[in-house]
Amino acid sequence: MNPIDWKDFQKVDLRVGTIVSVEDFPEARKPAFILKVDFGDKIGIKKSSAQITDLYDKESLLGKQVVAVVNFPPKQIGPIMSECLVTGFPDDGGAIILAIPNKKTPNGARLV
């Protein structure tokens, strides 16, 4: 593992947002949802493709707060442009467990 310094960490803009829309993404190579995440007034709503269908369904995701990287350049994923990276950790079987705050957090709050 390569150590990083504080300046490197500060380059990654991790923010809390609330999922406001969840759609199926049948065109994805691996099962995925299209999420729209509200990061508050300054950042707005960003779209993301998320391969989280193993542990989550659309109903359980709507209104859930997540932690996402908001400063990657947009990435074309099939027919959609992904604008943020929703973060999570793989379980023993490789299914993604979302990184979420354990208390209600203002949308757009930055991880420090």
C-alpha positions as CSV (number, residue, x, y, z in Angstrom):
1,M,0.0,0.0,0.0
2,N,1.3,3.4,-1.0
3,P,1.0,6.1,1.7
4,I,-0.6,9.4,0.8
5,D,-0.4,12.7,2.5
6,W,-3.1,15.0,3.6
7,K,-3.1,17.0,0.4
8,D,-3.8,13.8,-1.5
9,F,-6.8,13.0,0.7
10,Q,-8.2,16.5,0.4
11,K,-8.4,16.0,-3.4
12,V,-11.1,13.4,-3.0
13,D,-14.4,15.2,-2.5
14,L,-16.6,12.8,-0.5
15,R,-20.1,14.1,0.2
16,V,-23.3,12.9,1.7
17,G,-26.4,12.9,-0.5
18,T,-29.9,11.6,-0.4
19,I,-31.1,9.2,-3.1
20,V,-34.1,10.9,-4.7
21,S,-34.6,8.5,-7.7
22,V,-33.9,4.9,-8.5
23,E,-34.3,3.3,-11.9
24,D,-33.5,-0.1,-13.3
25,F,-30.5,-0.1,-15.7
26,P,-31.1,-3.0,-18.0
27,E,-28.4,-1.9,-20.4
28,A,-25.7,-2.3,-17.8
29,R,-23.2,-5.2,-18.3
30,K,-23.6,-6.2,-14.6
31,P,-26.9,-5.7,-12.8
32,A,-27.2,-2.0,-11.7
33,F,-29.5,0.8,-10.8
34,I,-29.4,4.4,-12.0
35,L,-29.5,6.6,-9.0
36,K,-30.1,10.3,-8.7
37,V,-28.5,11.7,-5.6
38,D,-29.3,15.1,-4.1
39,F,-26.1,16.8,-2.7
40,G,-27.8,20.0,-1.7
41,D,-28.0,23.5,-3.2
42,K,-24.3,24.0,-4.0
43,I,-23.7,20.7,-5.8
44,G,-27.2,19.7,-6.9
45,I,-28.5,16.4,-8.1
46,K,-26.0,14.0,-9.7
47,K,-26.6,10.7,-11.5
48,S,-24.7,7.5,-10.8
49,S,-24.7,3.9,-12.0
50,A,-24.5,1.6,-9.0
51,Q,-24.0,-2.1,-9.0
52,I,-25.8,-2.7,-5.7
53,T,-28.7,-4.9,-6.8
54,D,-27.6,-7.9,-4.7
55,L,-28.4,-6.3,-1.3
56,Y,-30.8,-3.4,-2.2
57,D,-34.1,-3.0,-4.0
58,K,-35.4,0.3,-5.4
59,E,-37.8,0.9,-2.5
60,S,-35.2,0.5,0.2
61,L,-32.8,2.9,-1.6
62,L,-35.3,5.8,-2.1
63,G,-34.6,8.4,0.6
64,K,-31.4,6.7,1.8
65,Q,-28.3,8.8,2.5
66,V,-25.1,7.7,0.9
67,V,-21.4,8.8,0.7
68,A,-20.2,9.5,-2.8
69,V,-17.2,11.0,-4.6
70,V,-18.5,14.1,-6.4
71,N,-15.3,15.4,-8.1
72,F,-14.5,12.6,-10.6
73,P,-15.0,13.6,-14.2
74,P,-18.3,12.4,-15.7
75,K,-18.0,8.8,-17.1
76,Q,-20.1,7.4,-19.9
77,I,-21.6,4.0,-18.8
78,G,-23.7,2.6,-21.6
79,P,-26.4,5.2,-22.4
80,I,-26.0,7.2,-19.2
81,M,-23.4,9.7,-18.0
82,S,-22.4,8.9,-14.4
83,E,-21.6,12.1,-12.5
84,C,-20.6,10.7,-9.1
85,L,-19.3,7.5,-7.5
86,V,-21.5,6.1,-4.7
87,T,-19.2,4.3,-2.3
88,G,-19.4,1.0,-0.5
89,F,-17.6,-2.1,0.7
90,P,-17.8,-5.7,-0.6
91,D,-19.1,-8.4,1.7
92,D,-17.6,-11.9,1.7
93,G,-19.5,-12.7,-1.5
94,G,-18.6,-9.5,-3.4
95,A,-22.0,-7.8,-2.9
96,I,-21.6,-4.1,-2.2
97,I,-22.7,-2.7,1.2
98,L,-23.2,1.0,0.9
99,A,-21.2,3.5,2.9
100,I,-23.8,5.5,4.7
101,P,-23.8,8.0,7.6
102,N,-25.3,6.5,10.8
103,K,-27.3,9.7,11.6
104,K,-29.2,12.2,9.3
105,T,-26.6,14.5,7.8
106,P,-27.1,17.6,5.7
107,N,-27.0,16.9,2.0
108,G,-23.6,18.1,0.6
109,A,-21.7,17.7,3.9
110,R,-18.1,16.8,3.2
111,L,-16.3,13.9,4.8
112,V,-13.4,15.4,6.9
